[in-house]
């Protein structure tokens, strides 16, 4: 089966964002996992771990503002 979708200029950018949603979720998931590893397992100073944790908290704040949960 072949489906052809036609979008106006405004709808096209929204549709492309929706099509890429899975990939964007993967990027955010991978970044969060990397931050988690830096906080829990990396051999870094306490100050560096605090920065990674602060970045992770900000990531979750931004996700929450947009109603996004990585675990869904």
C-alpha positions as a Markdown table, in Angstrom:
| # | Residue | x | y | z |
|---|---|---|---|---|
| 1 | Unk | 0.0 | 0.0 | 0.0 |
| 2 | Unk | 1.3 | 3.5 | -0.9 |
| 3 | Unk | 0.0 | 6.6 | 0.9 |
| 4 | Unk | 0.7 | 10.1 | -0.4 |
| 5 | Unk | 0.4 | 13.0 | 2.0 |
| 6 | Unk | 0.2 | 16.6 | 0.9 |
| 7 | Unk | 0.9 | 19.4 | 3.3 |
| 8 | Unk | 0.8 | 23.1 | 3.2 |
| 9 | Unk | 3.9 | 25.0 | 4.4 |
| 10 | Unk | 2.7 | 25.3 | 8.0 |
| 11 | Unk | 1.5 | 21.7 | 8.2 |
| 12 | Unk | 4.7 | 20.3 | 6.6 |
| 13 | Unk | 7.0 | 21.4 | 9.5 |
| 14 | Unk | 4.6 | 20.0 | 12.1 |
| 15 | Unk | 4.3 | 16.8 | 10.2 |
| 16 | Unk | 8.0 | 16.4 | 9.9 |
| 17 | Unk | 8.4 | 17.0 | 13.6 |
| 18 | Unk | 5.8 | 14.3 | 14.3 |
| 19 | Unk | 7.6 | 11.9 | 11.9 |
| 20 | Unk | 10.9 | 12.5 | 13.8 |
| 21 | Unk | 9.4 | 12.2 | 17.3 |
| 22 | Unk | 10.7 | 8.7 | 17.8 |
| 23 | Unk | 14.2 | 9.7 | 16.9 |
| 24 | Unk | 14.0 | 12.8 | 19.1 |
| 25 | Unk | 12.9 | 10.6 | 22.0 |
| 26 | Unk | 15.9 | 8.4 | 21.4 |
| 27 | Unk | 18.3 | 11.3 | 21.5 |
| 28 | Unk | 16.8 | 12.6 | 24.7 |
| 29 | Unk | 16.9 | 9.1 | 26.3 |
| 30 | Unk | 20.5 | 8.6 | 25.3 |
| 31 | Unk | 21.5 | 12.0 | 26.6 |
| 32 | Unk | 19.7 | 11.4 | 29.9 |
| 33 | Unk | 21.4 | 8.0 | 30.2 |
| 34 | Unk | 24.8 | 9.6 | 29.6 |
| 35 | Unk | 24.2 | 12.2 | 32.2 |
| 36 | Unk | 23.1 | 9.5 | 34.7 |
| 37 | Unk | 26.3 | 7.6 | 34.0 |
| 38 | Unk | 28.4 | 10.7 | 34.6 |
| 39 | Unk | 26.7 | 11.3 | 38.0 |
| 40 | Unk | 26.7 | 7.7 | 39.2 |
| 41 | Unk | 29.7 | 6.0 | 37.7 |
| 42 | Unk | 32.2 | 8.3 | 36.1 |
| 43 | Unk | 35.4 | 9.0 | 38.0 |
| 44 | Unk | 34.9 | 12.8 | 38.2 |
| 45 | Unk | 35.1 | 15.3 | 40.9 |
| 46 | Unk | 32.2 | 16.1 | 43.2 |
| 47 | Unk | 31.9 | 19.5 | 41.5 |
| 48 | Unk | 31.7 | 17.9 | 38.0 |
| 49 | Unk | 29.1 | 15.4 | 39.2 |
| 50 | Unk | 27.1 | 18.3 | 40.7 |
| 51 | Unk | 27.1 | 20.1 | 37.3 |
| 52 | Unk | 26.0 | 16.9 | 35.5 |
| 53 | Unk | 23.2 | 16.5 | 38.0 |
| 54 | Unk | 22.1 | 20.1 | 37.6 |
| 55 | Unk | 22.0 | 19.6 | 33.8 |
| 56 | Unk | 20.0 | 16.5 | 34.2 |
| 57 | Unk | 17.5 | 18.3 | 36.5 |
| 58 | Unk | 17.2 | 21.1 | 34.0 |
| 59 | Unk | 16.5 | 18.5 | 31.2 |
| 60 | Unk | 13.7 | 17.0 | 33.3 |
| 61 | Unk | 12.4 | 20.5 | 34.1 |
| 62 | Unk | 12.2 | 21.4 | 30.4 |
| 63 | Unk | 10.6 | 18.0 | 29.5 |
| 64 | Unk | 8.0 | 18.6 | 32.3 |
| 65 | Unk | 7.2 | 22.0 | 31.0 |
| 66 | Unk | 6.3 | 20.4 | 27.7 |
| 67 | Unk | 4.5 | 17.5 | 29.2 |
| 68 | Unk | 7.1 | 15.0 | 28.1 |
| 69 | Unk | 8.1 | 11.9 | 30.1 |
| 70 | Unk | 10.9 | 9.8 | 28.8 |
| 71 | Unk | 9.6 | 6.7 | 30.6 |
| 72 | Unk | 6.2 | 6.7 | 28.9 |
